[in-house]
Amino acid sequence: MKKLLVVIMIVVLAVSFAFAQEELDTKKLDAGLRGGPNSGFTARYFLSEGNSAEVLLTYHKGIIITGLYEWHKPLSIGEIEGLSWFFGGGVHVGYWASGSIWDRNDIALGIAGIVGIEYDLEPLINFPITASLDYKPGIDILGGWTDSWGDAAISIRYAF
């Protein structure tokens, strides 16, 4: 349990240092739900135009916290406006309890990547919502307990 607290504190400090950047005109925060094999919550903070830090709190046989740095690029397909793609990487930490309290408990620490497409729905519905589809491969370096190398999900976010 002490290891989990130390790892969570390191992740929280890393994210807070990322948010401690000087104020930018393009600052934007969005948050929402992530649905897929690892479902949960997503929050993303744009550090500058085209760069963001994202935190995922998901559940799949245990709780997983993922911190990602992402690059965003416009995507031109015909006359579709508001379409972009993104890629990035970061770290994840998770805690898993197998069966009852007498069974094995484990902490996992690893690296993760992400690639996806995103559509800004605000021009269509006049409401600050984005929808994205992504693939997030990852591997545990310490304590491995995940049963897959990747995760695909759909996220819906509200922009603040």
C-alpha positions as CSV (number, residue, x, y, z in Angstrom):
1,M,0.0,0.0,0.0
2,K,2.9,2.4,0.7
3,K,4.3,1.8,-2.8
4,L,0.9,2.7,-4.3
5,L,0.8,6.0,-2.3
6,V,4.4,6.9,-3.4
7,V,3.6,6.2,-7.0
8,I,0.4,8.2,-6.9
9,M,2.2,11.1,-5.3
10,I,4.8,11.0,-8.1
11,V,2.1,11.0,-10.8
12,V,0.2,13.9,-9.1
13,L,3.4,15.9,-8.8
14,A,4.4,15.3,-12.4
15,V,0.9,16.4,-13.6
16,S,0.9,19.5,-11.3
17,F,4.4,20.5,-12.7
18,A,2.9,20.3,-16.2
19,F,0.1,22.6,-15.2
20,A,2.5,25.0,-13.5
21,Q,3.5,26.4,-17.0
22,E,3.0,30.1,-17.6
23,E,-0.5,31.2,-18.6
24,L,-1.1,30.8,-22.3
25,D,-3.9,32.3,-24.4
26,T,-4.8,28.8,-25.7
27,K,-5.3,27.3,-22.2
28,K,-8.2,24.9,-22.3
29,L,-9.5,22.1,-20.0
30,D,-11.8,19.4,-21.1
31,A,-13.1,16.4,-19.2
32,G,-15.5,13.5,-19.7
33,L,-16.0,9.8,-20.0
34,R,-14.0,7.1,-21.6
35,G,-15.7,3.9,-22.8
36,G,-13.9,0.7,-23.8
37,P,-12.2,-2.3,-22.1
38,N,-10.7,0.2,-19.6
39,S,-13.6,2.5,-18.9
40,G,-13.5,5.6,-16.7
41,F,-12.8,9.3,-16.7
42,T,-10.6,11.5,-18.8
43,A,-9.3,15.0,-18.2
44,R,-7.1,16.9,-20.6
45,Y,-5.3,20.3,-20.2
46,F,-3.9,22.1,-23.3
47,L,-0.5,23.4,-22.4
48,S,-0.2,25.3,-25.7
49,E,-1.8,25.1,-29.1
50,G,-1.2,21.5,-30.2
51,N,0.2,20.1,-26.9
52,S,-1.8,18.7,-24.0
53,A,-1.4,16.7,-20.8
54,E,-4.1,14.0,-20.3
55,V,-5.0,12.0,-17.1
56,L,-7.1,8.9,-17.3
57,L,-8.7,7.2,-14.3
58,T,-9.9,3.8,-15.6
59,Y,-11.0,0.5,-14.3
60,H,-10.3,-3.0,-15.6
61,K,-9.7,-5.7,-13.0
62,G,-8.3,-2.8,-10.9
63,I,-7.9,0.9,-10.9
64,I,-5.4,2.4,-13.4
65,I,-4.2,6.0,-13.5
66,T,-2.5,7.0,-16.7
67,G,-0.7,10.3,-17.4
68,L,0.0,11.2,-21.1
69,Y,1.6,14.0,-23.0
70,E,0.0,14.5,-26.4
71,W,0.6,16.3,-29.7
72,H,-2.5,17.3,-31.7
73,K,-2.5,17.9,-35.5
74,P,-5.3,19.0,-37.8
75,L,-6.7,16.4,-40.1
76,S,-8.2,17.4,-43.5
77,I,-10.7,15.0,-45.0
78,G,-12.9,16.7,-47.6
79,E,-14.8,19.6,-46.1
80,I,-15.1,18.2,-42.6
81,E,-14.1,20.9,-40.1
82,G,-13.0,20.2,-36.5
83,L,-11.3,16.9,-37.2
84,S,-7.8,16.3,-35.8
85,W,-5.5,13.4,-34.9
86,F,-3.2,13.0,-31.9
87,F,-0.4,10.9,-30.6
88,G,1.7,10.8,-27.4
89,G,3.0,8.8,-24.5
90,G,3.4,8.6,-20.8
91,V,3.2,6.3,-17.7
92,H,0.5,4.3,-15.9
93,V,0.2,3.0,-12.4
94,G,-2.5,0.5,-11.2
95,Y,-3.6,-1.4,-8.2
96,W,-5.3,-4.8,-8.5
97,A,-6.9,-7.0,-5.9
98,S,-7.6,-10.6,-7.0
99,G,-10.7,-12.3,-5.6
100,S,-11.1,-11.9,-1.8
101,I,-8.9,-9.9,0.5
102,W,-6.9,-13.1,1.2
103,D,-5.8,-13.4,-2.4
104,R,-2.9,-11.6,-4.1
105,N,-2.8,-7.8,-4.4
106,D,-0.5,-6.2,-6.9
107,I,0.7,-2.8,-8.0
108,A,1.8,-2.2,-11.6
109,L,3.9,0.6,-13.1
110,G,4.4,0.9,-16.9
111,I,4.6,3.0,-20.0
112,A,1.8,3.8,-22.4
113,G,1.4,5.3,-25.8
114,I,-1.7,6.8,-27.5
115,V,-2.8,7.5,-31.0
116,G,-6.3,8.6,-32.1
117,I,-8.7,10.9,-34.0
118,E,-10.9,13.6,-32.5
119,Y,-13.9,15.5,-33.8
120,D,-15.0,18.9,-32.3
121,L,-18.8,18.8,-32.3
122,E,-19.2,22.5,-31.2
123,P,-19.7,23.9,-34.7
124,L,-22.5,21.4,-35.4
125,I,-24.4,21.5,-32.1
126,N,-23.3,24.8,-30.6
127,F,-22.2,23.1,-27.4
128,P,-18.5,22.5,-26.4
129,I,-18.3,18.7,-26.8
130,T,-15.6,16.6,-28.5
131,A,-15.7,12.9,-29.4
132,S,-12.5,10.8,-29.9
133,L,-11.5,7.3,-30.8
134,D,-8.1,6.1,-29.7
135,Y,-5.8,3.2,-29.3
136,K,-3.6,3.1,-26.2
137,P,-0.9,0.4,-26.1
138,G,1.0,-0.1,-22.9
139,I,3.3,-2.5,-21.1
140,D,3.9,-3.0,-17.4
141,I,7.5,-2.6,-16.3
142,L,7.0,-3.4,-12.7
143,G,4.5,-5.8,-11.2
144,G,2.8,-6.7,-14.5
145,W,-0.9,-7.8,-14.1
146,T,-2.6,-6.5,-17.2
147,D,-3.9,-9.2,-19.6
148,S,-3.6,-7.1,-22.7
149,W,-1.0,-4.9,-24.5
150,G,-3.5,-2.4,-25.8
151,D,-6.8,-0.6,-25.2
152,A,-9.2,1.0,-27.7
153,A,-11.8,3.5,-26.5
154,I,-14.3,6.2,-27.3
155,S,-14.2,9.4,-25.2
156,I,-16.7,12.1,-25.0
157,R,-15.5,15.4,-23.4
158,Y,-17.0,18.7,-22.3
159,A,-14.7,21.7,-22.8
160,F,-14.5,24.3,-20.0
